[in-house]
Amino acid sequence: MKIVTHSPEETQALGRTLGKTVQPGDLVLLCGDLGSGKTCLVKGIAQGLDIQDTVRSPTFVLVATHPGRLTLHHIDLYRLDDLREADDLGMDEYLEGNGICVVEWADKAMPLFPQEYLLVEMKYQDEQQRLLRLTSHGKRYAKLLKQVQQNLI
């Protein structure tokens, strides 16, 4: 599924739809360059999860946990230099819990993730436009993606 958003508000709206659709244990992996809108999307996911906290990129702490309808584990791998550092984070605890995990810069640790997840690849088009490609990996995520498409219509 490909979507072009034309403003941060549209990117957040897509995130809200995702946040309303995800279920306990879901994993959303975000890939894209700086400025592609990853954190903006996560803010929308948090809104869809009824999270009241201010959501920022956890670049310095690496993991931020936000309580809501479901707990959001927001993981940012930007500062990691190799796979071993990501492995040392203990992500298994977050991935196996009842909350949802959203991982920015997931491409830095792809071998560490389960085989089933929703991949969101984000590309900066210009000041306002972002291209988002959502790809399901596994039956659960194919169903989630179908629900997102239906909710966007």
N, CA, C and O atoms as a GROMACS GRO file, in nm:
protein
  612
    1MET      N    1   0.085  -0.117   0.000
    1MET     CA    2   0.000   0.000   0.000
    1MET      C    3   0.090   0.123   0.000
    1MET      O    4   0.179   0.135   0.083
    2LYS      N    5   0.065   0.214  -0.094
    2LYS     CA    6   0.141   0.339  -0.100
    2LYS      C    7   0.048   0.456  -0.072
    2LYS      O    8  -0.065   0.462  -0.120
    3ILE      N    9   0.099   0.550   0.007
    3ILE     CA   10   0.023   0.670   0.042
    3ILE      C   11   0.117   0.789   0.033
    3ILE      O   12   0.231   0.782   0.078
    4VAL      N   13   0.069   0.897  -0.023
    4VAL     CA   14   0.142   1.023  -0.021
    4VAL      C   15   0.068   1.115   0.075
    4VAL      O   16  -0.051   1.141   0.058
    5THR      N   17   0.140   1.165   0.175
    5THR     CA   18   0.081   1.264   0.265
    5THR      C   19   0.136   1.401   0.225
    5THR      O   20   0.248   1.413   0.177
    6HIS      N   21   0.053   1.503   0.246
    6HIS     CA   22   0.087   1.638   0.201
    6HIS      C   23   0.111   1.735   0.315
    6HIS      O   24   0.128   1.855   0.292
    7SER      N   25   0.112   1.684   0.438
    7SER     CA   26   0.136   1.770   0.554
    7SER      C   27   0.165   1.681   0.674
    7SER      O   28   0.133   1.562   0.674
    8PRO      N   29   0.225   1.739   0.778
    8PRO     CA   30   0.244   1.661   0.902
    8PRO      C   31   0.111   1.612   0.958
    8PRO      O   32   0.103   1.504   1.016
    9GLU      N   33   0.006   1.692   0.940
    9GLU     CA   34  -0.126   1.653   0.991
    9GLU      C   35  -0.178   1.528   0.920
    9GLU      O   36  -0.239   1.441   0.983
   10GLU      N   37  -0.154   1.518   0.790
   10GLU     CA   38  -0.196   1.398   0.716
   10GLU      C   39  -0.115   1.277   0.759
   10GLU      O   40  -0.169   1.166   0.770
   11THR      N   41   0.014   1.296   0.784
   11THR     CA   42   0.098   1.185   0.831
   11THR      C   43   0.049   1.138   0.968
   11THR      O   44   0.040   1.018   0.993
   12GLN      N   45   0.016   1.233   1.056
   12GLN     CA   46  -0.036   1.197   1.187
   12GLN      C   47  -0.172   1.129   1.176
   12GLN      O   48  -0.201   1.037   1.253
   13ALA      N   49  -0.255   1.173   1.082
   13ALA     CA   50  -0.386   1.111   1.064
   13ALA      C   51  -0.372   0.963   1.024
   13ALA      O   52  -0.446   0.878   1.073
   14LEU      N   53  -0.276   0.934   0.936
   14LEU     CA   54  -0.248   0.795   0.902
   14LEU      C   55  -0.203   0.719   1.026
   14LEU      O   56  -0.245   0.606   1.049
   15GLY      N   57  -0.116   0.782   1.106
   15GLY     CA   58  -0.071   0.721   1.231
   15GLY      C   59  -0.188   0.694   1.326
   15GLY      O   60  -0.193   0.589   1.390
   16ARG      N   61  -0.282   0.788   1.336
   16ARG     CA   62  -0.399   0.769   1.423
   16ARG      C   63  -0.477   0.646   1.378
   16ARG      O   64  -0.521   0.566   1.461
   17THR      N   65  -0.494   0.633   1.247
   17THR     CA   66  -0.565   0.515   1.195
   17THR      C   67  -0.492   0.388   1.232
   17THR      O   68  -0.554   0.290   1.274
   18LEU      N   69  -0.360   0.387   1.219
   18LEU     CA   70  -0.282   0.271   1.261
   18LEU      C   71  -0.300   0.244   1.410
   18LEU      O   72  -0.322   0.130   1.452
   19GLY      N   73  -0.292   0.351   1.490
   19GLY     CA   74  -0.305   0.337   1.635
   19GLY      C   75  -0.439   0.281   1.679
   19GLY      O   76  -0.448   0.209   1.778
   20LYS      N   77  -0.544   0.313   1.604
   20LYS     CA   78  -0.678   0.261   1.636
   20LYS      C   79  -0.694   0.117   1.591
   20LYS      O   80  -0.784   0.047   1.638
   21THR      N   81  -0.606   0.071   1.502
   21THR     CA   82  -0.620  -0.060   1.440
   21THR      C   83  -0.530  -0.166   1.504
   21THR      O   84  -0.565  -0.284   1.504
   22VAL      N   85  -0.414  -0.126   1.558
   22VAL     CA   86  -0.320  -0.223   1.613
   22VAL      C   87  -0.377  -0.299   1.731
   22VAL      O   88  -0.469  -0.253   1.798
   23GLN      N   89  -0.320  -0.415   1.755
   23GLN     CA   90  -0.361  -0.501   1.865
   23GLN      C   91  -0.240  -0.534   1.952
   23GLN      O   92  -0.126  -0.514   1.911
   24PRO      N   93  -0.266  -0.584   2.075
   24PRO     CA   94  -0.154  -0.618   2.163
   24PRO      C   95  -0.054  -0.709   2.094
   24PRO      O   96  -0.090  -0.806   2.028
   25GLY      N   97   0.074  -0.676   2.112
   25GLY     CA   98   0.182  -0.757   2.055
   25GLY      C   99   0.224  -0.716   1.915
   25GLY      O  100   0.319  -0.772   1.860
   26ASP      N  101   0.154  -0.618   1.855
   26ASP     CA  102   0.189  -0.577   1.719
   26ASP      C  103   0.324  -0.505   1.714
   26ASP      O  104   0.366  -0.440   1.810
   27LEU      N  105   0.389  -0.520   1.599
   27LEU     CA  106   0.520  -0.460   1.576
   27LEU      C  107   0.516  -0.381   1.446
   27LEU      O  108   0.483  -0.434   1.340
   28VAL      N  109   0.550  -0.252   1.456
   28VAL     CA  110   0.554  -0.164   1.340
   28VAL      C  111   0.697  -0.115   1.325
   28VAL      O  112   0.751  -0.050   1.414
   29LEU      N  113   0.758  -0.146   1.211
   29LEU     CA  114   0.896  -0.108   1.185
   29LEU      C  115   0.898   0.008   1.087
   29LEU      O  116   0.837   0.002   0.980
   30LEU      N  117   0.968   0.116   1.125
   30LEU     CA  118   0.975   0.236   1.042
   30LEU      C  119   1.116   0.251   0.985
   30LEU      O  120   1.215   0.242   1.058
   31CYS      N  121   1.123   0.275   0.856
   31CYS     CA  122   1.251   0.299   0.789
   31CYS      C  123   1.236   0.425   0.705
   31CYS      O  124   1.133   0.448   0.642
   32GLY      N  125   1.340   0.505   0.705
   32GLY     CA  126   1.340   0.626   0.623
   32GLY      C  127   1.448   0.721   0.671
   32GLY      O  128   1.494   0.713   0.785
   33ASP      N  129   1.488   0.809   0.583
   33ASP     CA  130   1.593   0.906   0.615
   33ASP      C  131   1.546   1.008   0.717
   33ASP      O  132   1.428   1.016   0.748
   34LEU      N  133   1.640   1.086   0.767
   34LEU     CA  134   1.606   1.199   0.854
   34LEU      C  135   1.505   1.288   0.783
   34LEU      O  136   1.519   1.317   0.664
   35GLY      N  137   1.405   1.332   0.856
   35GLY     CA  138   1.307   1.424   0.799
   35GLY      C  139   1.199   1.358   0.717
   35GLY      O  140   1.119   1.427   0.654
   36SER      N  141   1.194   1.225   0.717
   36SER     CA  142   1.092   1.157   0.636
   36SER      C  143   0.958   1.147   0.707
   36SER      O  144   0.859   1.107   0.645
   37GLY      N  145   0.951   1.181   0.836
   37GLY     CA  146   0.824   1.184   0.907
   37GLY      C  147   0.799   1.070   1.003
   37GLY      O  148   0.686   1.048   1.045
   38LYS      N  149   0.903   0.995   1.038
   38LYS     CA  150   0.886   0.879   1.126
   38LYS      C  151   0.826   0.918   1.261
   38LYS      O  152   0.727   0.858   1.305
   39THR      N  153   0.884   1.016   1.326
   39THR     CA  154   0.834   1.057   1.458
   39THR      C  155   0.694   1.117   1.448
   39THR      O  156   0.611   1.098   1.537
   40CYS      N  157   0.668   1.188   1.340
   40CYS     CA  158   0.535   1.244   1.316
   40CYS      C  159   0.432   1.131   1.308
   40CYS      O  160   0.323   1.142   1.364
   41LEU      N  161   0.465   1.024   1.239
   41LEU     CA  162   0.376   0.908   1.229
   41LEU      C  163   0.354   0.846   1.366
   41LEU      O  164   0.242   0.808   1.401
   42VAL      N  165   0.461   0.834   1.444
   42VAL     CA  166   0.450   0.776   1.579
   42VAL      C  167   0.358   0.862   1.667
   42VAL      O  168   0.281   0.807   1.746
   43LYS      N  169   0.366   0.992   1.655
   43LYS     CA  170   0.276   1.080   1.732
   43LYS      C  171   0.131   1.048   1.699
   43LYS      O  172   0.046   1.045   1.788
   44GLY      N  173   0.103   1.025   1.572
   44GLY     CA  174  -0.032   0.988   1.532
   44GLY      C  175  -0.073   0.852   1.587
   44GLY      O  176  -0.186   0.835   1.633
   45ILE      N  177   0.018   0.756   1.583
   45ILE     CA  178  -0.012   0.624   1.641
   45ILE      C  179  -0.047   0.640   1.789
   45ILE      O  180  -0.142   0.580   1.837
   46ALA      N  181   0.030   0.722   1.860
   46ALA     CA  182   0.003   0.746   2.002
   46ALA      C  183  -0.137   0.807   2.021
   46ALA      O  184  -0.209   0.770   2.114
   47GLN      N  185  -0.174   0.899   1.935
   47GLN     CA  186  -0.309   0.959   1.944
   47GLN      C  187  -0.415   0.851   1.926
   47GLN      O  188  -0.516   0.850   1.997
   48GLY      N  189  -0.393   0.760   1.829
   48GLY     CA  190  -0.488   0.651   1.805
   48GLY      C  191  -0.496   0.553   1.921
   48GLY      O  192  -0.594   0.480   1.934
   49LEU      N  193  -0.393   0.551   2.003
   49LEU     CA  194  -0.390   0.464   2.123
   49LEU      C  195  -0.439   0.539   2.247
   49LEU      O  196  -0.431   0.486   2.358
   50ASP      N  197  -0.490   0.661   2.229
   50ASP     CA  198  -0.540   0.744   2.340
   50ASP      C  199  -0.431   0.774   2.443
   50ASP      O  200  -0.457   0.778   2.563
   51ILE      N  201  -0.310   0.795   2.395
   51ILE     CA  202  -0.197   0.828   2.483
   51ILE      C  203  -0.196   0.979   2.504
   51ILE      O  204  -0.203   1.056   2.409
   52GLN      N  205  -0.187   1.020   2.629
   52GLN     CA  206  -0.188   1.161   2.664
   52GLN      C  207  -0.049   1.222   2.670
   52GLN      O  208  -0.034   1.343   2.662
   53ASP      N  209   0.054   1.136   2.686
   53ASP     CA  210   0.192   1.184   2.694
   53ASP      C  211   0.231   1.259   2.567
   53ASP      O  212   0.175   1.236   2.460
   54THR      N  213   0.330   1.347   2.582
   54THR     CA  214   0.394   1.407   2.465
   54THR      C  215   0.492   1.305   2.411
   54THR      O  216   0.578   1.254   2.484
   55VAL      N  217   0.481   1.276   2.283
   55VAL     CA  218   0.568   1.177   2.221
   55VAL      C  219   0.676   1.249   2.143
   55VAL      O  220   0.649   1.330   2.054
   56ARG      N  221   0.800   1.216   2.178
   56ARG     CA  222   0.918   1.269   2.108
   56ARG      C  223   1.002   1.150   2.066
   56ARG      O  224   0.986   1.039   2.115
   57SER      N  225   1.090   1.176   1.975
   57SER     CA  226   1.182   1.069   1.935
   57SER      C  227   1.275   1.039   2.052
   57SER      O  228   1.341   1.129   2.104
   58PRO      N  229   1.281   0.912   2.094
   58PRO     CA  230   1.366   0.877   2.210
   58PRO      C  231   1.512   0.853   2.170
   58PRO      O  232   1.573   0.755   2.213
   59THR      N  233   1.566   0.941   2.087
   59THR     CA  234   1.700   0.921   2.032
   59THR      C  235   1.806   0.902   2.140
   59THR      O  236   1.896   0.820   2.123
   60PHE      N  237   1.797   0.975   2.250
   60PHE     CA  238   1.901   0.966   2.352
   60PHE      C  239   1.876   0.856   2.453
   60PHE      O  240   1.971   0.798   2.505
   61VAL      N  241   1.748   0.826   2.481
   61VAL     CA  242   1.719   0.719   2.576
   61VAL      C  243   1.693   0.586   2.506
   61VAL      O  244   1.688   0.481   2.571
   62LEU      N  245   1.676   0.588   2.376
   62LEU     CA  246   1.653   0.474   2.288
   62LEU      C  247   1.514   0.413   2.298
   62LEU      O  248   1.459   0.371   2.196
   63VAL      N  249   1.455   0.405   2.418
   63VAL     CA  250   1.321   0.348   2.434
   63VAL      C  251   1.239   0.438   2.524
   63VAL      O  252   1.283   0.477   2.633
   64ALA      N  253   1.118   0.472   2.479
   64ALA     CA  254   1.023   0.546   2.562
   64ALA      C  255   0.895   0.464   2.567
   64ALA      O  256   0.849   0.412   2.465
   65THR      N  257   0.838   0.453   2.685
   65THR     CA  258   0.715   0.376   2.703
   65THR      C  259   0.603   0.473   2.741
   65THR      O  260   0.618   0.555   2.832
   66HIS      N  261   0.491   0.462   2.670
   66HIS     CA  262   0.378   0.552   2.692
   66HIS      C  263   0.252   0.470   2.717
   66HIS      O  264   0.213   0.390   2.632
   67PRO      N  265   0.187   0.488   2.834
   67PRO     CA  266   0.062   0.416   2.862
   67PRO      C  267  -0.056   0.479   2.788
   67PRO      O  268  -0.063   0.600   2.771
   68GLY      N  269  -0.145   0.394   2.745
   68GLY     CA  270  -0.267   0.437   2.677
   68GLY      C  271  -0.362   0.318   2.670
   68GLY      O  272  -0.355   0.229   2.754
   69ARG      N  273  -0.451   0.318   2.570
   69ARG     CA  274  -0.540   0.202   2.549
   69ARG      C  275  -0.455   0.075   2.543
   69ARG      O  276  -0.491  -0.028   2.600
   70LEU      N  277  -0.343   0.084   2.473
   70LEU     CA  278  -0.236  -0.016   2.475
   70LEU      C  279  -0.108   0.060   2.504
   70LEU      O  280  -0.096   0.177   2.468
   71THR      N  281  -0.014  -0.004   2.568
   71THR     CA  282   0.114   0.062   2.595
   71THR      C  283   0.194   0.068   2.465
   71THR      O  284   0.207  -0.030   2.392
   72LEU      N  285   0.249   0.186   2.438
   72LEU     CA  286   0.334   0.206   2.322
   72LEU      C  287   0.480   0.204   2.366
   72LEU      O  288   0.521   0.283   2.450
   73HIS      N  289   0.557   0.113   2.308
   73HIS     CA  290   0.702   0.109   2.328
   73HIS      C  291   0.762   0.170   2.202
   73HIS      O  292   0.762   0.108   2.095
   74HIS      N  293   0.812   0.290   2.215
   74HIS     CA  294   0.867   0.366   2.102
   74HIS      C  295   1.018   0.352   2.109
   74HIS      O  296   1.082   0.404   2.201
   75ILE      N  297   1.075   0.282   2.014
   75ILE     CA  298   1.218   0.251   2.013
   75ILE      C  299   1.283   0.324   1.896
   75ILE      O  300   1.232   0.324   1.784
   76ASP      N  301   1.396   0.387   1.922
   76ASP     CA  302   1.468   0.462   1.819
   76ASP      C  303   1.611   0.411   1.813
   76ASP      O  304   1.687   0.425   1.910
   77LEU      N  305   1.648   0.352   1.701
   77LEU     CA  306   1.781   0.291   1.686
   77LEU      C  307   1.881   0.382   1.615
   77LEU      O  308   1.988   0.336   1.577
   78TYR      N  309   1.847   0.508   1.596
   78TYR     CA  310   1.931   0.600   1.519
   78TYR      C  311   2.076   0.603   1.567
   78TYR      O  312   2.168   0.601   1.485
   79ARG      N  313   2.098   0.608   1.697
   79ARG     CA  314   2.233   0.625   1.751
   79ARG      C  315   2.314   0.495   1.757
   79ARG      O  316   2.431   0.498   1.795
   80LEU      N  317   2.254   0.385   1.721
   80LEU     CA  318   2.327   0.258   1.728
   80LEU      C  319   2.413   0.239   1.605
   80LEU      O  320   2.374   0.271   1.493
   81ASP      N  321   2.532   0.186   1.629
   81ASP     CA  322   2.627   0.170   1.520
   81ASP      C  323   2.633   0.028   1.464
   81ASP      O  324   2.672   0.008   1.349
   82ASP      N  325   2.595  -0.071   1.545
   82ASP     CA  326   2.598  -0.206   1.492
   82ASP      C  327   2.491  -0.292   1.557
   82ASP      O  328   2.429  -0.254   1.656
   83LEU      N  329   2.472  -0.407   1.500
   83LEU     CA  330   2.368  -0.499   1.542
   83LEU      C  331   2.382  -0.544   1.687
   83LEU      O  332   2.282  -0.565   1.755
   84ARG      N  333   2.504  -0.557   1.733
   84ARG     CA  334   2.525  -0.601   1.872
   84ARG      C  335   2.468  -0.501   1.971
   84ARG      O  336   2.412  -0.540   2.074
   85GLU      N  337   2.481  -0.373   1.941
   85GLU     CA  338   2.426  -0.271   2.031
   85GLU      C  339   2.273  -0.283   2.038
   85GLU      O  340   2.215  -0.271   2.145
   86ALA      N  341   2.211  -0.308   1.925
   86ALA     CA  342   2.066  -0.325   1.923
   86ALA      C  343   2.026  -0.449   2.001
   86ALA      O  344   1.927  -0.449   2.074
   87ASP      N  345   2.104  -0.555   1.986
   87ASP     CA  346   2.076  -0.679   2.056
   87ASP      C  347   2.088  -0.661   2.207
   87ASP      O  348   2.014  -0.724   2.284
   88ASP      N  349   2.180  -0.575   2.250
   88ASP     CA  350   2.200  -0.549   2.393
   88ASP      C  351   2.086  -0.468   2.456
   88ASP      O  352   2.078  -0.460   2.579
   89LEU      N  353   2.000  -0.410   2.376
   89LEU     CA  354   1.889  -0.330   2.430
   89LEU      C  355   1.785  -0.416   2.502
   89LEU      O  356   1.709  -0.363   2.583
   90GLY      N  357   1.782  -0.545   2.475
   90GLY     CA  358   1.679  -0.630   2.536
   90GLY      C  359   1.543  -0.607   2.475
   90GLY      O  360   1.442  -0.605   2.546
   91MET      N  361   1.538  -0.588   2.344
   91MET     CA  362   1.411  -0.559   2.278
   91MET      C  363   1.310  -0.672   2.291
   91MET      O  364   1.190  -0.649   2.279
   92ASP      N  365   1.358  -0.793   2.316
   92ASP     CA  366   1.266  -0.907   2.329
   92ASP      C  367   1.158  -0.880   2.433
   92ASP      O  368   1.042  -0.917   2.413
   93GLU      N  369   1.195  -0.814   2.542
   93GLU     CA  370   1.098  -0.784   2.647
   93GLU      C  371   0.985  -0.698   2.594
   93GLU      O  372   0.869  -0.720   2.629
   94TYR      N  373   1.017  -0.602   2.511
   94TYR     CA  374   0.916  -0.514   2.454
   94TYR      C  375   0.836  -0.586   2.346
   94TYR      O  376   0.714  -0.570   2.338
   95LEU      N  377   0.904  -0.664   2.264
   95LEU     CA  378   0.839  -0.731   2.152
   95LEU      C  379   0.744  -0.841   2.197
   95LEU      O  380   0.648  -0.871   2.127
   96GLU      N  381   0.769  -0.900   2.312
   96GLU     CA  382   0.687  -1.010   2.359
   96GLU      C  383   0.579  -0.966   2.456
   96GLU      O  384   0.505  -1.051   2.508
   97GLY      N  385   0.567  -0.837   2.483
   97GLY     CA  386   0.469  -0.788   2.578
   97GLY      C  387   0.331  -0.769   2.517
   97GLY      O  388   0.307  -0.806   2.402
   98ASN      N  389   0.242  -0.712   2.597
   98ASN     CA  390   0.104  -0.690   2.554
   98ASN      C  391   0.082  -0.552   2.493
   98ASN      O  392  -0.029  -0.518   2.452
   99GLY      N  393   0.188  -0.473   2.487
   99GLY     CA  394   0.176  -0.343   2.424
   99GLY      C  395   0.206  -0.355   2.276
   99GLY      O  396   0.204  -0.465   2.221
  100ILE      N  397   0.233  -0.241   2.213
  100ILE     CA  398   0.278  -0.245   2.075
  100ILE      C  399   0.415  -0.180   2.068
  100ILE      O  400   0.446  -0.091   2.147
  101CYS      N  401   0.494  -0.224   1.975
  101CYS     CA  402   0.627  -0.168   1.954
  101CYS      C  403   0.632  -0.098   1.820
  101CYS      O  404   0.590  -0.153   1.718
  102VAL      N  405   0.682   0.024   1.823
  102VAL     CA  406   0.708   0.098   1.700
  102VAL      C  407   0.857   0.132   1.704
  102VAL      O  408   0.905   0.195   1.798
  103VAL      N  409   0.929   0.090   1.600
  103VAL     CA  410   1.074   0.103   1.598
  103VAL      C  411   1.116   0.194   1.483
  103VAL      O  412   1.093   0.163   1.366
  104GLU      N  413   1.177   0.309   1.518
  104GLU     CA  414   1.235   0.398   1.418
  104GLU      C  415   1.375   0.348   1.383
  104GLU      O  416   1.444   0.293   1.469
  105TRP      N  417   1.415   0.366   1.259
  105TRP     CA  418   1.545   0.322   1.209
  105TRP      C  419   1.559   0.170   1.222
  105TRP      O  420   1.667   0.119   1.253
  106ALA      N  421   1.449   0.100   1.200
  106ALA     CA  422   1.446  -0.045   1.214
  106ALA      C  423   1.543  -0.116   1.122
  106ALA      O  424   1.587  -0.227   1.152
  107ASP      N  425   1.578  -0.053   1.011
  107ASP     CA  426   1.670  -0.116   0.915
  107ASP      C  427   1.807  -0.144   0.977
  107ASP      O  428   1.884  -0.223   0.922
  108LYS      N  429   1.838  -0.082   1.089
  108LYS     CA  430   1.966  -0.106   1.156
  108LYS      C  431   1.969  -0.239   1.231
  108LYS      O  432   2.075  -0.284   1.274
  109ALA      N  433   1.851  -0.302   1.246
  109ALA     CA  434   1.847  -0.425   1.327
  109ALA      C  435   1.749  -0.529   1.272
  109ALA      O  436   1.698  -0.610   1.349
  110MET      N  437   1.723  -0.530   1.144
  110MET     CA  438   1.624  -0.620   1.086
  110MET      C  439   1.642  -0.767   1.126
  110MET      O  440   1.542  -0.835   1.150
  111PRO      N  441   1.764  -0.819   1.134
  111PRO     CA  442   1.778  -0.961   1.171
  111PRO      C  443   1.728  -0.993   1.312
  111PRO      O  444   1.704  -1.110   1.344
  112LEU      N  445   1.711  -0.893   1.397
  112LEU     CA  446   1.669  -0.916   1.535
  112LEU      C  447   1.518  -0.925   1.553
  112LEU      O  448   1.471  -0.967   1.658
  113PHE      N  449   1.442  -0.885   1.451
  113PHE     CA  450   1.297  -0.879   1.464
  113PHE      C  451   1.233  -1.011   1.423
  113PHE      O  452   1.289  -1.086   1.343
  114PRO      N  453   1.114  -1.039   1.478
  114PRO     CA  454   1.040  -1.158   1.435
  114PRO      C  455   1.011  -1.150   1.284
  114PRO      O  456   1.029  -1.044   1.223
  115GLN      N  457   0.966  -1.258   1.228
  115GLN     CA  458   0.939  -1.262   1.084
  115GLN      C  459   0.809  -1.191   1.046
  115GLN      O  460   0.788  -1.158   0.929
  116GLU      N  461   0.723  -1.166   1.143
  116GLU     CA  462   0.595  -1.101   1.114
  116GLU      C  463   0.593  -0.961   1.173
  116GLU      O  464   0.621  -0.941   1.291
  117TYR      N  465   0.558  -0.863   1.088
  117TYR     CA  466   0.554  -0.722   1.130
  117TYR      C  467   0.492  -0.640   1.018
  117TYR      O  468   0.472  -0.688   0.907
  118LEU      N  469   0.463  -0.515   1.050
  118LEU     CA  470   0.422  -0.418   0.950
  118LEU      C  471   0.541  -0.327   0.925
  118LEU      O  472   0.594  -0.265   1.017
  119LEU      N  473   0.583  -0.319   0.799
  119LEU     CA  474   0.695  -0.233   0.761
  119LEU      C  475   0.640  -0.106   0.698
  119LEU      O  476   0.557  -0.111   0.607
  120VAL      N  477   0.686   0.009   0.748
  120VAL     CA  478   0.649   0.138   0.690
  120VAL      C  479   0.778   0.204   0.642
  120VAL      O  480   0.861   0.247   0.723
  121GLU      N  481   0.792   0.213   0.510
  121GLU     CA  482   0.908   0.280   0.451
  121GLU      C  483   0.863   0.421   0.412
  121GLU      O  484   0.765   0.440   0.341
  122MET      N  485   0.939   0.519   0.462
  122MET     CA  486   0.901   0.658   0.444
  122MET      C  487   1.007   0.732   0.365
  122MET      O  488   1.127   0.716   0.387
  123LYS      N  489   0.960   0.813   0.272
  123LYS     CA  490   1.054   0.885   0.186
  123LYS      C  491   1.013   1.032   0.178
  123LYS      O  492   0.897   1.065   0.153
  124TYR      N  493   1.109   1.118   0.201
  124TYR     CA  494   1.093   1.263   0.188
  124TYR      C  495   1.080   1.296   0.040
  124TYR      O  496   1.171   1.267  -0.038
  125GLN      N  497   0.970   1.356   0.001
  125GLN     CA  498   0.951   1.398  -0.138
  125GLN      C  499   0.989   1.545  -0.154
  125GLN      O  500   1.068   1.581  -0.241
  126ASP      N  501   0.932   1.630  -0.068
  126ASP     CA  502   0.965   1.772  -0.062
  126ASP      C  503   0.918   1.825   0.073
  126ASP      O  504   0.880   1.746   0.160
  127GLU      N  505   0.920   1.956   0.092
  127GLU     CA  506   0.887   2.014   0.222
  127GLU      C  507   0.756   1.962   0.280
  127GLU      O  508   0.744   1.945   0.401
  128GLN      N  509   0.658   1.936   0.195
  128GLN     CA  510   0.527   1.894   0.243
  128GLN      C  511   0.494   1.748   0.217
  128GLN      O  512   0.419   1.688   0.295
  129GLN      N  513   0.545   1.691   0.112
  129GLN     CA  514   0.504   1.556   0.074
  129GLN      C  515   0.598   1.447   0.126
  129GLN      O  516   0.720   1.459   0.124
  130ARG      N  517   0.534   1.340   0.174
  130ARG     CA  518   0.605   1.220   0.214
  130ARG      C  519   0.540   1.102   0.146
  130ARG      O  520   0.417   1.094   0.138
  131LEU      N  521   0.621   1.010   0.095
  131LEU     CA  522   0.571   0.887   0.037
  131LEU      C  523   0.588   0.777   0.140
  131LEU      O  524   0.698   0.754   0.191
  132LEU      N  525   0.479   0.709   0.172
  132LEU     CA  526   0.482   0.600   0.269
  132LEU      C  527   0.440   0.471   0.199
  132LEU      O  528   0.335   0.466   0.134
  133ARG      N  529   0.522   0.369   0.213
  133ARG     CA  530   0.488   0.238   0.160
  133ARG      C  531   0.470   0.145   0.279
  133ARG      O  532   0.565   0.122   0.355
  134LEU      N  533   0.351   0.090   0.296
  134LEU     CA  534   0.320  -0.002   0.404
  134LEU      C  535   0.317  -0.143   0.348
  134LEU      O  536   0.244  -0.171   0.253
  135THR      N  537   0.397  -0.232   0.407
  135THR     CA  538   0.406  -0.370   0.360
  135THR      C  539   0.383  -0.464   0.478
  135THR      O  540   0.448  -0.452   0.582
  136SER      N  541   0.291  -0.557   0.459
  136SER     CA  542   0.264  -0.654   0.566
  136SER      C  543   0.356  -0.774   0.550
  136SER      O  544   0.384  -0.819   0.439
  137HIS      N  545   0.402  -0.823   0.663
  137HIS     CA  546   0.483  -0.945   0.668
  137HIS      C  547   0.412  -1.038   0.765
  137HIS      O  548   0.429  -1.026   0.886
  138GLY      N  549   0.334  -1.131   0.711
  138GLY     CA  550   0.258  -1.224   0.793
  138GLY      C  551   0.109  -1.198   0.783
  138GLY      O  552   0.066  -1.088   0.749
  139LYS      N  553   0.030  -1.302   0.814
  139LYS     CA  554  -0.116  -1.296   0.802
  139LYS      C  555  -0.177  -1.186   0.890
  139LYS      O  556  -0.265  -1.112   0.846
  140ARG      N  557  -0.131  -1.177   1.014
  140ARG     CA  558  -0.186  -1.077   1.105
  140ARG      C  559  -0.171  -0.937   1.046
  140ARG      O  560  -0.263  -0.855   1.054
  141TYR      N  561  -0.058  -0.910   0.986
  141TYR     CA  562  -0.031  -0.776   0.936
  141TYR      C  563  -0.099  -0.751   0.801
  141TYR      O  564  -0.125  -0.636   0.766
  142ALA      N  565  -0.126  -0.856   0.725
  142ALA     CA  566  -0.207  -0.841   0.604
  142ALA      C  567  -0.348  -0.798   0.643
  142ALA      O  568  -0.408  -0.712   0.578
  143LYS      N  569  -0.400  -0.857   0.749
  143LYS     CA  570  -0.533  -0.821   0.800
  143LYS      C  571  -0.531  -0.677   0.853
  143LYS      O  572  -0.623  -0.600   0.825
  144LEU      N  573  -0.428  -0.642   0.927
  144LEU     CA  574  -0.416  -0.506   0.981
  144LEU      C  575  -0.411  -0.404   0.867
  144LEU      O  576  -0.477  -0.300   0.874
  145LEU      N  577  -0.334  -0.433   0.764
  145LEU     CA  578  -0.321  -0.342   0.651
  145LEU      C  579  -0.455  -0.326   0.579
  145LEU      O  580  -0.489  -0.215   0.536
  146LYS      N  581  -0.529  -0.434   0.566
  146LYS     CA  582  -0.661  -0.427   0.504
  146LYS      C  583  -0.755  -0.339   0.586
  146LYS      O  584  -0.831  -0.260   0.531
  147GLN      N  585  -0.749  -0.353   0.720
  147GLN     CA  586  -0.831  -0.270   0.808
  147GLN      C  587  -0.793  -0.122   0.795
  147GLN      O  588  -0.881  -0.036   0.792
  148VAL      N  589  -0.664  -0.094   0.787
  148VAL     CA  590  -0.619   0.044   0.771
  148VAL      C  591  -0.673   0.101   0.640
  148VAL      O  592  -0.723   0.214   0.639
  149GLN      N  593  -0.663   0.025   0.531
  149GLN     CA  594  -0.714   0.071   0.402
  149GLN      C  595  -0.863   0.102   0.410
  149GLN      O  596  -0.908   0.205   0.360
  150GLN      N  597  -0.939   0.015   0.475
  150GLN     CA  598  -1.084   0.036   0.488
  150GLN      C  599  -1.114   0.161   0.570
  150GLN      O  600  -1.206   0.236   0.539
  151ASN      N  601  -1.036   0.184   0.674
  151ASN     CA  602  -1.058   0.301   0.761
  151ASN      C  603  -1.016   0.431   0.696
  151ASN      O  604  -1.062   0.538   0.737
  152LEU      N  605  -0.930   0.425   0.595
  152LEU     CA  606  -0.886   0.546   0.528
  152LEU      C  607  -0.984   0.591   0.420
  152LEU      O  608  -0.981   0.706   0.378
  153ILE      N  609  -1.069   0.500   0.375
  153ILE     CA  610  -1.165   0.533   0.268
  153ILE      C  611  -1.276   0.622   0.319
  153ILE      O  612  -1.365   0.660   0.244
   0.00000   0.00000   0.00000
